[in-house]
Amino acid sequence: MKWRLESWNPDYALPQVGFAETPLHEEVKTGIEGSAWEAKRPARVAPADWPVLYLVDGRQRVDAVVADPQGQRAILATVSAGAVVRDGEGIRLAGKPKVRRVLLHPEGLQVEPIRIGDLVYEPEAARATDLHKLYGKVTEVMRRLEAELAMELCDEGCLVVMDGQIYLTGQPPQHPLLGYTKTLSGLYLPPEEQGLLYQLRAYERTPIFRLPGYGIGRRVDVFSWYVKLPLEPRAPFHGGAGLMRVETTVSEPYEARRLADFSVSLLCTMASSPARDPRAPQNLIAVGALEMLLGRHMGSGEVIRRTIVRTLLG
């Protein structure tokens, strides 16, 4: 047996392909671009011809786990969301990132905000019965903050691209919105169509397919497709390395096809290199830089934790 590498450093959550199935196969609608399920290789779009782009990402951090006198646990967490804009002037931060500090606690508790130095953690009830589920709610808070920012940025003549699945708390925006998933823990395609994922070459995509929102816990249906990113050197990596699932909330198939074709040029051009990024190629170059900026705006985790200890001891 000849083994091949996964492109991501194993210290990170791996972009697994084929390890988990989803129950949506019968609900997924294919055949939107014709009956032939085969790779699409759209014409490349030069960066000079791209629209104004906003790349949105978020970060999260658990600052502390606390408990009340009855042993009910809660989480002090910091989440942030920001964006970089790419236009004719280059790539730069698109305004000041949003930062929220939350005290996540189970429903039914009477909880007041906690002040830690100059920081205030606002209480937020969660339908969670244990600490593990509370941890999962931190991601939900971050996704809401990302969605809030994305909706503010969506406008005529630009394209907003979200790192992660599209998470909306209200109606879809009137203007195009893309989301991409770096870690593929589940495959939404029927088994007979999954084989194409391992045959895609760099700068190719699958045909688009329709995903029902209710089946994946969201309010909106999306068009989706997979893109194969360039990965050099290619030889040591397995066929599923470099895959990214992309989705959009547009309602018309022709709009989805146009965005799918453009996304190939966009994502392949901005893909990172394994020589520089342990999450290459899916961790886009501009997004990697944004993550570091968000971390600085969140404040030092070590300093905040020491402040929490001093405050609670006092």
Secondary structure, 3 states (H helix, E strand, C coil): CCCCECCCCCCCCCCCCCCCECCCCCCCECCCCCCCCCCECCCCCCHHHCCEEEEEEEEEEEEEEEECCCCCEEEEEEEEEEEEEEECCEEEECCCCEEEEEEEEECCCCCCCEEECCEEEEEEEECCCCHHHHHHHHHHHHHHHHHHHHHHHCCCCEEEEEEECCCCCCCCCCCCEEEEECCCCCECCCHHHHHHHHCCCCCEECCCEEECHHHHCCCCCEEEEEEECCCCCCCCECCCCCEEEEEECCCCHHHHHHHHHHHHHHHHHHCCCCCCCCCCCCCCHHHHHHHHHHHHHHCCHHHHHHHHHHHHHC
